[in-house]
Amino acid sequence: MRKIALLFLLCFLAYGLCFAEERIPDGTYVLNDGDMCMTIDIQFMPDGRYMVQGEGKNKEGKTCMLTGSAKIEDGKFLLDYCPMDVTYSDNRLIIRDTEPCAVCEPEAYVTGVYERQ
């Protein structure tokens, strides 16, 4: 009986860890790489989607915006209109706008490492 209980507990913990890695924690994330300064607010909603609001500008004043609803599907972070590669690890959000579809003026970008504030 103890073995079954222990096995069940281990399975439960493993499932919980897998689920936790799928979710991006709510908060404000900031990219400041010396050229581009971008702030993104992310909030997890009860329907399993995220509300995303972000804006920023580079040294020349060129701007970027990310606004809308997003979800994680097949390992991709899908903002309503724009699939991006997003990885979360150690309070960092790594965004790669691989199809460049974020709303940005020329020379502005959203790709980079965002630190959770």
Phi and psi restraints in degrees (range 20) as a CNS / XPLOR table:
assign (resid 1 and name C) (resid 2 and name N)
       (resid 2 and name CA) (resid 2 and name C) 1.0 -62.9 20.0 2
assign (resid 2 and name N) (resid 2 and name CA)
       (resid 2 and name C) (resid 3 and name N) 1.0 -38.6 20.0 2
assign (resid 2 and name C) (resid 3 and name N)
       (resid 3 and name CA) (resid 3 and name C) 1.0 -63.1 20.0 2
assign (resid 3 and name N) (resid 3 and name CA)
       (resid 3 and name C) (resid 4 and name N) 1.0 -41.0 20.0 2
assign (resid 3 and name C) (resid 4 and name N)
       (resid 4 and name CA) (resid 4 and name C) 1.0 -65.6 20.0 2
assign (resid 4 and name N) (resid 4 and name CA)
       (resid 4 and name C) (resid 5 and name N) 1.0 -44.8 20.0 2
assign (resid 4 and name C) (resid 5 and name N)
       (resid 5 and name CA) (resid 5 and name C) 1.0 -62.4 20.0 2
assign (resid 5 and name N) (resid 5 and name CA)
       (resid 5 and name C) (resid 6 and name N) 1.0 -42.4 20.0 2
assign (resid 5 and name C) (resid 6 and name N)
       (resid 6 and name CA) (resid 6 and name C) 1.0 -65.4 20.0 2
assign (resid 6 and name N) (resid 6 and name CA)
       (resid 6 and name C) (resid 7 and name N) 1.0 -42.5 20.0 2
assign (resid 6 and name C) (resid 7 and name N)
       (resid 7 and name CA) (resid 7 and name C) 1.0 -62.5 20.0 2
assign (resid 7 and name N) (resid 7 and name CA)
       (resid 7 and name C) (resid 8 and name N) 1.0 -43.9 20.0 2
assign (resid 7 and name C) (resid 8 and name N)
       (resid 8 and name CA) (resid 8 and name C) 1.0 -60.9 20.0 2
assign (resid 8 and name N) (resid 8 and name CA)
       (resid 8 and name C) (resid 9 and name N) 1.0 -44.0 20.0 2
assign (resid 8 and name C) (resid 9 and name N)
       (resid 9 and name CA) (resid 9 and name C) 1.0 -62.4 20.0 2
assign (resid 9 and name N) (resid 9 and name CA)
       (resid 9 and name C) (resid 10 and name N) 1.0 -44.0 20.0 2
assign (resid 9 and name C) (resid 10 and name N)
       (resid 10 and name CA) (resid 10 and name C) 1.0 -63.6 20.0 2
assign (resid 10 and name N) (resid 10 and name CA)
       (resid 10 and name C) (resid 11 and name N) 1.0 -41.6 20.0 2
assign (resid 10 and name C) (resid 11 and name N)
       (resid 11 and name CA) (resid 11 and name C) 1.0 -63.7 20.0 2
assign (resid 11 and name N) (resid 11 and name CA)
       (resid 11 and name C) (resid 12 and name N) 1.0 -42.5 20.0 2
assign (resid 11 and name C) (resid 12 and name N)
       (resid 12 and name CA) (resid 12 and name C) 1.0 -61.5 20.0 2
assign (resid 12 and name N) (resid 12 and name CA)
       (resid 12 and name C) (resid 13 and name N) 1.0 -45.1 20.0 2
assign (resid 12 and name C) (resid 13 and name N)
       (resid 13 and name CA) (resid 13 and name C) 1.0 -64.7 20.0 2
assign (resid 13 and name N) (resid 13 and name CA)
       (resid 13 and name C) (resid 14 and name N) 1.0 -42.2 20.0 2
assign (resid 13 and name C) (resid 14 and name N)
       (resid 14 and name CA) (resid 14 and name C) 1.0 -63.2 20.0 2
assign (resid 14 and name N) (resid 14 and name CA)
       (resid 14 and name C) (resid 15 and name N) 1.0 -43.0 20.0 2
assign (resid 14 and name C) (resid 15 and name N)
       (resid 15 and name CA) (resid 15 and name C) 1.0 -63.4 20.0 2
assign (resid 15 and name N) (resid 15 and name CA)
       (resid 15 and name C) (resid 16 and name N) 1.0 -43.2 20.0 2
assign (resid 15 and name C) (resid 16 and name N)
       (resid 16 and name CA) (resid 16 and name C) 1.0 -61.1 20.0 2
assign (resid 16 and name N) (resid 16 and name CA)
       (resid 16 and name C) (resid 17 and name N) 1.0 -41.5 20.0 2
assign (resid 16 and name C) (resid 17 and name N)
       (resid 17 and name CA) (resid 17 and name C) 1.0 -65.7 20.0 2
assign (resid 17 and name N) (resid 17 and name CA)
       (resid 17 and name C) (resid 18 and name N) 1.0 -40.7 20.0 2
assign (resid 17 and name C) (resid 18 and name N)
       (resid 18 and name CA) (resid 18 and name C) 1.0 -63.4 20.0 2
assign (resid 18 and name N) (resid 18 and name CA)
       (resid 18 and name C) (resid 19 and name N) 1.0 -43.0 20.0 2
assign (resid 18 and name C) (resid 19 and name N)
       (resid 19 and name CA) (resid 19 and name C) 1.0 -65.2 20.0 2
assign (resid 19 and name N) (resid 19 and name CA)
       (resid 19 and name C) (resid 20 and name N) 1.0 -40.5 20.0 2
assign (resid 19 and name C) (resid 20 and name N)
       (resid 20 and name CA) (resid 20 and name C) 1.0 -62.8 20.0 2
assign (resid 20 and name N) (resid 20 and name CA)
       (resid 20 and name C) (resid 21 and name N) 1.0 -35.2 20.0 2
assign (resid 20 and name C) (resid 21 and name N)
       (resid 21 and name CA) (resid 21 and name C) 1.0 -70.8 20.0 2
assign (resid 21 and name N) (resid 21 and name CA)
       (resid 21 and name C) (resid 22 and name N) 1.0 -22.5 20.0 2
assign (resid 21 and name C) (resid 22 and name N)
       (resid 22 and name CA) (resid 22 and name C) 1.0 -76.6 20.0 2
assign (resid 22 and name N) (resid 22 and name CA)
       (resid 22 and name C) (resid 23 and name N) 1.0 -20.1 20.0 2
assign (resid 22 and name C) (resid 23 and name N)
       (resid 23 and name CA) (resid 23 and name C) 1.0 -101.8 20.0 2
assign (resid 23 and name N) (resid 23 and name CA)
       (resid 23 and name C) (resid 24 and name N) 1.0 135.6 20.0 2
assign (resid 23 and name C) (resid 24 and name N)
       (resid 24 and name CA) (resid 24 and name C) 1.0 -92.4 20.0 2
assign (resid 24 and name N) (resid 24 and name CA)
       (resid 24 and name C) (resid 25 and name N) 1.0 125.9 20.0 2
assign (resid 24 and name C) (resid 25 and name N)
       (resid 25 and name CA) (resid 25 and name C) 1.0 -63.4 20.0 2
assign (resid 25 and name N) (resid 25 and name CA)
       (resid 25 and name C) (resid 26 and name N) 1.0 143.1 20.0 2
assign (resid 25 and name C) (resid 26 and name N)
       (resid 26 and name CA) (resid 26 and name C) 1.0 -58.4 20.0 2
assign (resid 26 and name N) (resid 26 and name CA)
       (resid 26 and name C) (resid 27 and name N) 1.0 150.3 20.0 2
assign (resid 26 and name C) (resid 27 and name N)
       (resid 27 and name CA) (resid 27 and name C) 1.0 150.0 20.0 2
assign (resid 27 and name N) (resid 27 and name CA)
       (resid 27 and name C) (resid 28 and name N) 1.0 -174.3 20.0 2
assign (resid 27 and name C) (resid 28 and name N)
       (resid 28 and name CA) (resid 28 and name C) 1.0 -105.6 20.0 2
assign (resid 28 and name N) (resid 28 and name CA)
       (resid 28 and name C) (resid 29 and name N) 1.0 131.6 20.0 2
assign (resid 28 and name C) (resid 29 and name N)
       (resid 29 and name CA) (resid 29 and name C) 1.0 -120.9 20.0 2
assign (resid 29 and name N) (resid 29 and name CA)
       (resid 29 and name C) (resid 30 and name N) 1.0 135.3 20.0 2
assign (resid 29 and name C) (resid 30 and name N)
       (resid 30 and name CA) (resid 30 and name C) 1.0 -124.4 20.0 2
assign (resid 30 and name N) (resid 30 and name CA)
       (resid 30 and name C) (resid 31 and name N) 1.0 131.4 20.0 2
assign (resid 30 and name C) (resid 31 and name N)
       (resid 31 and name CA) (resid 31 and name C) 1.0 -105.7 20.0 2
assign (resid 31 and name N) (resid 31 and name CA)
       (resid 31 and name C) (resid 32 and name N) 1.0 125.4 20.0 2
assign (resid 31 and name C) (resid 32 and name N)
       (resid 32 and name CA) (resid 32 and name C) 1.0 -146.3 20.0 2
assign (resid 32 and name N) (resid 32 and name CA)
       (resid 32 and name C) (resid 33 and name N) 1.0 90.6 20.0 2
assign (resid 32 and name C) (resid 33 and name N)
       (resid 33 and name CA) (resid 33 and name C) 1.0 -100.5 20.0 2
assign (resid 33 and name N) (resid 33 and name CA)
       (resid 33 and name C) (resid 34 and name N) 1.0 13.8 20.0 2
assign (resid 33 and name C) (resid 34 and name N)
       (resid 34 and name CA) (resid 34 and name C) 1.0 96.3 20.0 2
assign (resid 34 and name N) (resid 34 and name CA)
       (resid 34 and name C) (resid 35 and name N) 1.0 -22.1 20.0 2
assign (resid 34 and name C) (resid 35 and name N)
       (resid 35 and name CA) (resid 35 and name C) 1.0 -115.8 20.0 2
assign (resid 35 and name N) (resid 35 and name CA)
       (resid 35 and name C) (resid 36 and name N) 1.0 -43.0 20.0 2
assign (resid 35 and name C) (resid 36 and name N)
       (resid 36 and name CA) (resid 36 and name C) 1.0 -117.2 20.0 2
assign (resid 36 and name N) (resid 36 and name CA)
       (resid 36 and name C) (resid 37 and name N) 1.0 135.0 20.0 2
assign (resid 36 and name C) (resid 37 and name N)
       (resid 37 and name CA) (resid 37 and name C) 1.0 -120.6 20.0 2
assign (resid 37 and name N) (resid 37 and name CA)
       (resid 37 and name C) (resid 38 and name N) 1.0 117.9 20.0 2
assign (resid 37 and name C) (resid 38 and name N)
       (resid 38 and name CA) (resid 38 and name C) 1.0 -136.0 20.0 2
assign (resid 38 and name N) (resid 38 and name CA)
       (resid 38 and name C) (resid 39 and name N) 1.0 136.9 20.0 2
assign (resid 38 and name C) (resid 39 and name N)
       (resid 39 and name CA) (resid 39 and name C) 1.0 -121.4 20.0 2
assign (resid 39 and name N) (resid 39 and name CA)
       (resid 39 and name C) (resid 40 and name N) 1.0 130.6 20.0 2
assign (resid 39 and name C) (resid 40 and name N)
       (resid 40 and name CA) (resid 40 and name C) 1.0 -126.6 20.0 2
assign (resid 40 and name N) (resid 40 and name CA)
       (resid 40 and name C) (resid 41 and name N) 1.0 128.8 20.0 2
assign (resid 40 and name C) (resid 41 and name N)
       (resid 41 and name CA) (resid 41 and name C) 1.0 -102.4 20.0 2
assign (resid 41 and name N) (resid 41 and name CA)
       (resid 41 and name C) (resid 42 and name N) 1.0 129.3 20.0 2
assign (resid 41 and name C) (resid 42 and name N)
       (resid 42 and name CA) (resid 42 and name C) 1.0 -124.1 20.0 2
assign (resid 42 and name N) (resid 42 and name CA)
       (resid 42 and name C) (resid 43 and name N) 1.0 131.8 20.0 2
assign (resid 42 and name C) (resid 43 and name N)
       (resid 43 and name CA) (resid 43 and name C) 1.0 -134.7 20.0 2
assign (resid 43 and name N) (resid 43 and name CA)
       (resid 43 and name C) (resid 44 and name N) 1.0 125.9 20.0 2
assign (resid 43 and name C) (resid 44 and name N)
       (resid 44 and name CA) (resid 44 and name C) 1.0 -77.4 20.0 2
assign (resid 44 and name N) (resid 44 and name CA)
       (resid 44 and name C) (resid 45 and name N) 1.0 132.6 20.0 2
assign (resid 44 and name C) (resid 45 and name N)
       (resid 45 and name CA) (resid 45 and name C) 1.0 -103.8 20.0 2
assign (resid 45 and name N) (resid 45 and name CA)
       (resid 45 and name C) (resid 46 and name N) 1.0 158.9 20.0 2
assign (resid 45 and name C) (resid 46 and name N)
       (resid 46 and name CA) (resid 46 and name C) 1.0 -58.8 20.0 2
assign (resid 46 and name N) (resid 46 and name CA)
       (resid 46 and name C) (resid 47 and name N) 1.0 -25.0 20.0 2
assign (resid 46 and name C) (resid 47 and name N)
       (resid 47 and name CA) (resid 47 and name C) 1.0 -83.2 20.0 2
assign (resid 47 and name N) (resid 47 and name CA)
       (resid 47 and name C) (resid 48 and name N) 1.0 4.8 20.0 2
assign (resid 47 and name C) (resid 48 and name N)
       (resid 48 and name CA) (resid 48 and name C) 1.0 89.7 20.0 2
assign (resid 48 and name N) (resid 48 and name CA)
       (resid 48 and name C) (resid 49 and name N) 1.0 0.1 20.0 2
assign (resid 48 and name C) (resid 49 and name N)
       (resid 49 and name CA) (resid 49 and name C) 1.0 -99.5 20.0 2
assign (resid 49 and name N) (resid 49 and name CA)
       (resid 49 and name C) (resid 50 and name N) 1.0 172.6 20.0 2
assign (resid 49 and name C) (resid 50 and name N)
       (resid 50 and name CA) (resid 50 and name C) 1.0 -116.0 20.0 2
assign (resid 50 and name N) (resid 50 and name CA)
       (resid 50 and name C) (resid 51 and name N) 1.0 143.7 20.0 2
assign (resid 50 and name C) (resid 51 and name N)
       (resid 51 and name CA) (resid 51 and name C) 1.0 -96.1 20.0 2
assign (resid 51 and name N) (resid 51 and name CA)
       (resid 51 and name C) (resid 52 and name N) 1.0 128.3 20.0 2
assign (resid 51 and name C) (resid 52 and name N)
       (resid 52 and name CA) (resid 52 and name C) 1.0 -123.9 20.0 2
assign (resid 52 and name N) (resid 52 and name CA)
       (resid 52 and name C) (resid 53 and name N) 1.0 128.8 20.0 2
assign (resid 52 and name C) (resid 53 and name N)
       (resid 53 and name CA) (resid 53 and name C) 1.0 -136.5 20.0 2
assign (resid 53 and name N) (resid 53 and name CA)
       (resid 53 and name C) (resid 54 and name N) 1.0 122.0 20.0 2
assign (resid 53 and name C) (resid 54 and name N)
       (resid 54 and name CA) (resid 54 and name C) 1.0 -148.4 20.0 2
assign (resid 54 and name N) (resid 54 and name CA)
       (resid 54 and name C) (resid 55 and name N) 1.0 151.2 20.0 2
assign (resid 54 and name C) (resid 55 and name N)
       (resid 55 and name CA) (resid 55 and name C) 1.0 -156.9 20.0 2
assign (resid 55 and name N) (resid 55 and name CA)
       (resid 55 and name C) (resid 56 and name N) 1.0 158.0 20.0 2
assign (resid 55 and name C) (resid 56 and name N)
       (resid 56 and name CA) (resid 56 and name C) 1.0 -174.3 20.0 2
assign (resid 56 and name N) (resid 56 and name CA)
       (resid 56 and name C) (resid 57 and name N) 1.0 175.0 20.0 2
assign (resid 56 and name C) (resid 57 and name N)
       (resid 57 and name CA) (resid 57 and name C) 1.0 -150.0 20.0 2
assign (resid 57 and name N) (resid 57 and name CA)
       (resid 57 and name C) (resid 58 and name N) 1.0 157.6 20.0 2
assign (resid 57 and name C) (resid 58 and name N)
       (resid 58 and name CA) (resid 58 and name C) 1.0 -96.3 20.0 2
assign (resid 58 and name N) (resid 58 and name CA)
       (resid 58 and name C) (resid 59 and name N) 1.0 -176.9 20.0 2
assign (resid 58 and name C) (resid 59 and name N)
       (resid 59 and name CA) (resid 59 and name C) 1.0 -59.4 20.0 2
assign (resid 59 and name N) (resid 59 and name CA)
       (resid 59 and name C) (resid 60 and name N) 1.0 -31.5 20.0 2
assign (resid 59 and name C) (resid 60 and name N)
       (resid 60 and name CA) (resid 60 and name C) 1.0 -84.1 20.0 2
assign (resid 60 and name N) (resid 60 and name CA)
       (resid 60 and name C) (resid 61 and name N) 1.0 -1.2 20.0 2
assign (resid 60 and name C) (resid 61 and name N)
       (resid 61 and name CA) (resid 61 and name C) 1.0 88.5 20.0 2
assign (resid 61 and name N) (resid 61 and name CA)
       (resid 61 and name C) (resid 62 and name N) 1.0 6.6 20.0 2
assign (resid 61 and name C) (resid 62 and name N)
       (resid 62 and name CA) (resid 62 and name C) 1.0 -74.1 20.0 2
assign (resid 62 and name N) (resid 62 and name CA)
       (resid 62 and name C) (resid 63 and name N) 1.0 137.0 20.0 2
assign (resid 62 and name C) (resid 63 and name N)
       (resid 63 and name CA) (resid 63 and name C) 1.0 -111.1 20.0 2
assign (resid 63 and name N) (resid 63 and name CA)
       (resid 63 and name C) (resid 64 and name N) 1.0 160.9 20.0 2
assign (resid 63 and name C) (resid 64 and name N)
       (resid 64 and name CA) (resid 64 and name C) 1.0 -135.7 20.0 2
assign (resid 64 and name N) (resid 64 and name CA)
       (resid 64 and name C) (resid 65 and name N) 1.0 150.3 20.0 2
assign (resid 64 and name C) (resid 65 and name N)
       (resid 65 and name CA) (resid 65 and name C) 1.0 -137.6 20.0 2
assign (resid 65 and name N) (resid 65 and name CA)
       (resid 65 and name C) (resid 66 and name N) 1.0 140.8 20.0 2
assign (resid 65 and name C) (resid 66 and name N)
       (resid 66 and name CA) (resid 66 and name C) 1.0 -131.6 20.0 2
assign (resid 66 and name N) (resid 66 and name CA)
       (resid 66 and name C) (resid 67 and name N) 1.0 115.6 20.0 2
assign (resid 66 and name C) (resid 67 and name N)
       (resid 67 and name CA) (resid 67 and name C) 1.0 -144.4 20.0 2
assign (resid 67 and name N) (resid 67 and name CA)
       (resid 67 and name C) (resid 68 and name N) 1.0 134.9 20.0 2
assign (resid 67 and name C) (resid 68 and name N)
       (resid 68 and name CA) (resid 68 and name C) 1.0 147.3 20.0 2
assign (resid 68 and name N) (resid 68 and name CA)
       (resid 68 and name C) (resid 69 and name N) 1.0 -164.5 20.0 2
assign (resid 68 and name C) (resid 69 and name N)
       (resid 69 and name CA) (resid 69 and name C) 1.0 -102.9 20.0 2
assign (resid 69 and name N) (resid 69 and name CA)
       (resid 69 and name C) (resid 70 and name N) 1.0 143.8 20.0 2
assign (resid 69 and name C) (resid 70 and name N)
       (resid 70 and name CA) (resid 70 and name C) 1.0 -139.6 20.0 2
assign (resid 70 and name N) (resid 70 and name CA)
       (resid 70 and name C) (resid 71 and name N) 1.0 161.3 20.0 2
assign (resid 70 and name C) (resid 71 and name N)
       (resid 71 and name CA) (resid 71 and name C) 1.0 -146.9 20.0 2
assign (resid 71 and name N) (resid 71 and name CA)
       (resid 71 and name C) (resid 72 and name N) 1.0 161.2 20.0 2
assign (resid 71 and name C) (resid 72 and name N)
       (resid 72 and name CA) (resid 72 and name C) 1.0 -102.0 20.0 2
assign (resid 72 and name N) (resid 72 and name CA)
       (resid 72 and name C) (resid 73 and name N) 1.0 123.1 20.0 2
assign (resid 72 and name C) (resid 73 and name N)
       (resid 73 and name CA) (resid 73 and name C) 1.0 -143.5 20.0 2
assign (resid 73 and name N) (resid 73 and name CA)
       (resid 73 and name C) (resid 74 and name N) 1.0 127.2 20.0 2
assign (resid 73 and name C) (resid 74 and name N)
       (resid 74 and name CA) (resid 74 and name C) 1.0 53.3 20.0 2
assign (resid 74 and name N) (resid 74 and name CA)
       (resid 74 and name C) (resid 75 and name N) 1.0 38.4 20.0 2
assign (resid 74 and name C) (resid 75 and name N)
       (resid 75 and name CA) (resid 75 and name C) 1.0 77.7 20.0 2
assign (resid 75 and name N) (resid 75 and name CA)
       (resid 75 and name C) (resid 76 and name N) 1.0 3.2 20.0 2
assign (resid 75 and name C) (resid 76 and name N)
       (resid 76 and name CA) (resid 76 and name C) 1.0 -111.8 20.0 2
assign (resid 76 and name N) (resid 76 and name CA)
       (resid 76 and name C) (resid 77 and name N) 1.0 145.9 20.0 2
assign (resid 76 and name C) (resid 77 and name N)
       (resid 77 and name CA) (resid 77 and name C) 1.0 -91.5 20.0 2
assign (resid 77 and name N) (resid 77 and name CA)
       (resid 77 and name C) (resid 78 and name N) 1.0 111.9 20.0 2
assign (resid 77 and name C) (resid 78 and name N)
       (resid 78 and name CA) (resid 78 and name C) 1.0 -105.3 20.0 2
assign (resid 78 and name N) (resid 78 and name CA)
       (resid 78 and name C) (resid 79 and name N) 1.0 101.9 20.0 2
assign (resid 78 and name C) (resid 79 and name N)
       (resid 79 and name CA) (resid 79 and name C) 1.0 -76.7 20.0 2
assign (resid 79 and name N) (resid 79 and name CA)
       (resid 79 and name C) (resid 80 and name N) 1.0 144.9 20.0 2
assign (resid 79 and name C) (resid 80 and name N)
       (resid 80 and name CA) (resid 80 and name C) 1.0 -29.2 20.0 2
assign (resid 80 and name N) (resid 80 and name CA)
       (resid 80 and name C) (resid 81 and name N) 1.0 -46.7 20.0 2
assign (resid 80 and name C) (resid 81 and name N)
       (resid 81 and name CA) (resid 81 and name C) 1.0 -114.3 20.0 2
assign (resid 81 and name N) (resid 81 and name CA)
       (resid 81 and name C) (resid 82 and name N) 1.0 2.0 20.0 2
assign (resid 81 and name C) (resid 82 and name N)
       (resid 82 and name CA) (resid 82 and name C) 1.0 -151.0 20.0 2
assign (resid 82 and name N) (resid 82 and name CA)
       (resid 82 and name C) (resid 83 and name N) 1.0 107.8 20.0 2
assign (resid 82 and name C) (resid 83 and name N)
       (resid 83 and name CA) (resid 83 and name C) 1.0 -77.9 20.0 2
assign (resid 83 and name N) (resid 83 and name CA)
       (resid 83 and name C) (resid 84 and name N) 1.0 133.4 20.0 2
assign (resid 83 and name C) (resid 84 and name N)
       (resid 84 and name CA) (resid 84 and name C) 1.0 -132.3 20.0 2
assign (resid 84 and name N) (resid 84 and name CA)
       (resid 84 and name C) (resid 85 and name N) 1.0 151.8 20.0 2
assign (resid 84 and name C) (resid 85 and name N)
       (resid 85 and name CA) (resid 85 and name C) 1.0 -84.5 20.0 2
assign (resid 85 and name N) (resid 85 and name CA)
       (resid 85 and name C) (resid 86 and name N) 1.0 119.1 20.0 2
assign (resid 85 and name C) (resid 86 and name N)
       (resid 86 and name CA) (resid 86 and name C) 1.0 -129.7 20.0 2
assign (resid 86 and name N) (resid 86 and name CA)
       (resid 86 and name C) (resid 87 and name N) 1.0 131.2 20.0 2
assign (resid 86 and name C) (resid 87 and name N)
       (resid 87 and name CA) (resid 87 and name C) 1.0 -125.7 20.0 2
assign (resid 87 and name N) (resid 87 and name CA)
       (resid 87 and name C) (resid 88 and name N) 1.0 136.0 20.0 2
assign (resid 87 and name C) (resid 88 and name N)
       (resid 88 and name CA) (resid 88 and name C) 1.0 -115.6 20.0 2
assign (resid 88 and name N) (resid 88 and name CA)
       (resid 88 and name C) (resid 89 and name N) 1.0 128.6 20.0 2
assign (resid 88 and name C) (resid 89 and name N)
       (resid 89 and name CA) (resid 89 and name C) 1.0 -161.4 20.0 2
assign (resid 89 and name N) (resid 89 and name CA)
       (resid 89 and name C) (resid 90 and name N) 1.0 134.9 20.0 2
assign (resid 89 and name C) (resid 90 and name N)
       (resid 90 and name CA) (resid 90 and name C) 1.0 50.4 20.0 2
assign (resid 90 and name N) (resid 90 and name CA)
       (resid 90 and name C) (resid 91 and name N) 1.0 50.2 20.0 2
assign (resid 90 and name C) (resid 91 and name N)
       (resid 91 and name CA) (resid 91 and name C) 1.0 60.3 20.0 2
assign (resid 91 and name N) (resid 91 and name CA)
       (resid 91 and name C) (resid 92 and name N) 1.0 24.8 20.0 2
assign (resid 91 and name C) (resid 92 and name N)
       (resid 92 and name CA) (resid 92 and name C) 1.0 -124.6 20.0 2
assign (resid 92 and name N) (resid 92 and name CA)
       (resid 92 and name C) (resid 93 and name N) 1.0 140.6 20.0 2
assign (resid 92 and name C) (resid 93 and name N)
       (resid 93 and name CA) (resid 93 and name C) 1.0 -112.9 20.0 2
assign (resid 93 and name N) (resid 93 and name CA)
       (resid 93 and name C) (resid 94 and name N) 1.0 118.2 20.0 2
assign (resid 93 and name C) (resid 94 and name N)
       (resid 94 and name CA) (resid 94 and name C) 1.0 -104.7 20.0 2
assign (resid 94 and name N) (resid 94 and name CA)
       (resid 94 and name C) (resid 95 and name N) 1.0 116.4 20.0 2
assign (resid 94 and name C) (resid 95 and name N)
       (resid 95 and name CA) (resid 95 and name C) 1.0 -112.2 20.0 2
assign (resid 95 and name N) (resid 95 and name CA)
       (resid 95 and name C) (resid 96 and name N) 1.0 132.3 20.0 2
assign (resid 95 and name C) (resid 96 and name N)
       (resid 96 and name CA) (resid 96 and name C) 1.0 -125.0 20.0 2
assign (resid 96 and name N) (resid 96 and name CA)
       (resid 96 and name C) (resid 97 and name N) 1.0 109.9 20.0 2
assign (resid 96 and name C) (resid 97 and name N)
       (resid 97 and name CA) (resid 97 and name C) 1.0 -84.1 20.0 2
assign (resid 97 and name N) (resid 97 and name CA)
       (resid 97 and name C) (resid 98 and name N) 1.0 79.0 20.0 2
assign (resid 97 and name C) (resid 98 and name N)
       (resid 98 and name CA) (resid 98 and name C) 1.0 -71.6 20.0 2
assign (resid 98 and name N) (resid 98 and name CA)
       (resid 98 and name C) (resid 99 and name N) 1.0 -21.8 20.0 2
assign (resid 98 and name C) (resid 99 and name N)
       (resid 99 and name CA) (resid 99 and name C) 1.0 -106.7 20.0 2
assign (resid 99 and name N) (resid 99 and name CA)
       (resid 99 and name C) (resid 100 and name N) 1.0 25.6 20.0 2
assign (resid 99 and name C) (resid 100 and name N)
       (resid 100 and name CA) (resid 100 and name C) 1.0 -8.6 20.0 2
assign (resid 100 and name N) (resid 100 and name CA)
       (resid 100 and name C) (resid 101 and name N) 1.0 92.9 20.0 2
assign (resid 100 and name C) (resid 101 and name N)
       (resid 101 and name CA) (resid 101 and name C) 1.0 -123.8 20.0 2
assign (resid 101 and name N) (resid 101 and name CA)
       (resid 101 and name C) (resid 102 and name N) 1.0 1.9 20.0 2
assign (resid 101 and name C) (resid 102 and name N)
       (resid 102 and name CA) (resid 102 and name C) 1.0 -67.3 20.0 2
assign (resid 102 and name N) (resid 102 and name CA)
       (resid 102 and name C) (resid 103 and name N) 1.0 150.3 20.0 2
assign (resid 102 and name C) (resid 103 and name N)
       (resid 103 and name CA) (resid 103 and name C) 1.0 -79.8 20.0 2
assign (resid 103 and name N) (resid 103 and name CA)
       (resid 103 and name C) (resid 104 and name N) 1.0 96.7 20.0 2
assign (resid 103 and name C) (resid 104 and name N)
       (resid 104 and name CA) (resid 104 and name C) 1.0 -136.1 20.0 2
assign (resid 104 and name N) (resid 104 and name CA)
       (resid 104 and name C) (resid 105 and name N) 1.0 145.0 20.0 2
assign (resid 104 and name C) (resid 105 and name N)
       (resid 105 and name CA) (resid 105 and name C) 1.0 -73.8 20.0 2
assign (resid 105 and name N) (resid 105 and name CA)
       (resid 105 and name C) (resid 106 and name N) 1.0 158.9 20.0 2
assign (resid 105 and name C) (resid 106 and name N)
       (resid 106 and name CA) (resid 106 and name C) 1.0 -52.5 20.0 2
assign (resid 106 and name N) (resid 106 and name CA)
       (resid 106 and name C) (resid 107 and name N) 1.0 138.8 20.0 2
assign (resid 106 and name C) (resid 107 and name N)
       (resid 107 and name CA) (resid 107 and name C) 1.0 78.6 20.0 2
assign (resid 107 and name N) (resid 107 and name CA)
       (resid 107 and name C) (resid 108 and name N) 1.0 -4.2 20.0 2
assign (resid 107 and name C) (resid 108 and name N)
       (resid 108 and name CA) (resid 108 and name C) 1.0 -101.1 20.0 2
assign (resid 108 and name N) (resid 108 and name CA)
       (resid 108 and name C) (resid 109 and name N) 1.0 155.3 20.0 2
assign (resid 108 and name C) (resid 109 and name N)
       (resid 109 and name CA) (resid 109 and name C) 1.0 -156.6 20.0 2
assign (resid 109 and name N) (resid 109 and name CA)
       (resid 109 and name C) (resid 110 and name N) 1.0 162.3 20.0 2
assign (resid 109 and name C) (resid 110 and name N)
       (resid 110 and name CA) (resid 110 and name C) 1.0 -110.3 20.0 2
assign (resid 110 and name N) (resid 110 and name CA)
       (resid 110 and name C) (resid 111 and name N) 1.0 -13.1 20.0 2
assign (resid 110 and name C) (resid 111 and name N)
       (resid 111 and name CA) (resid 111 and name C) 1.0 -64.6 20.0 2
assign (resid 111 and name N) (resid 111 and name CA)
       (resid 111 and name C) (resid 112 and name N) 1.0 131.5 20.0 2
assign (resid 111 and name C) (resid 112 and name N)
       (resid 112 and name CA) (resid 112 and name C) 1.0 157.5 20.0 2
assign (resid 112 and name N) (resid 112 and name CA)
       (resid 112 and name C) (resid 113 and name N) 1.0 -171.9 20.0 2
assign (resid 112 and name C) (resid 113 and name N)
       (resid 113 and name CA) (resid 113 and name C) 1.0 -104.2 20.0 2
assign (resid 113 and name N) (resid 113 and name CA)
       (resid 113 and name C) (resid 114 and name N) 1.0 120.4 20.0 2
assign (resid 113 and name C) (resid 114 and name N)
       (resid 114 and name CA) (resid 114 and name C) 1.0 -104.3 20.0 2
assign (resid 114 and name N) (resid 114 and name CA)
       (resid 114 and name C) (resid 115 and name N) 1.0 130.0 20.0 2
assign (resid 114 and name C) (resid 115 and name N)
       (resid 115 and name CA) (resid 115 and name C) 1.0 -93.3 20.0 2
assign (resid 115 and name N) (resid 115 and name CA)
       (resid 115 and name C) (resid 116 and name N) 1.0 135.1 20.0 2
assign (resid 115 and name C) (resid 116 and name N)
       (resid 116 and name CA) (resid 116 and name C) 1.0 -74.6 20.0 2
assign (resid 116 and name N) (resid 116 and name CA)
       (resid 116 and name C) (resid 117 and name N) 1.0 131.9 20.0 2
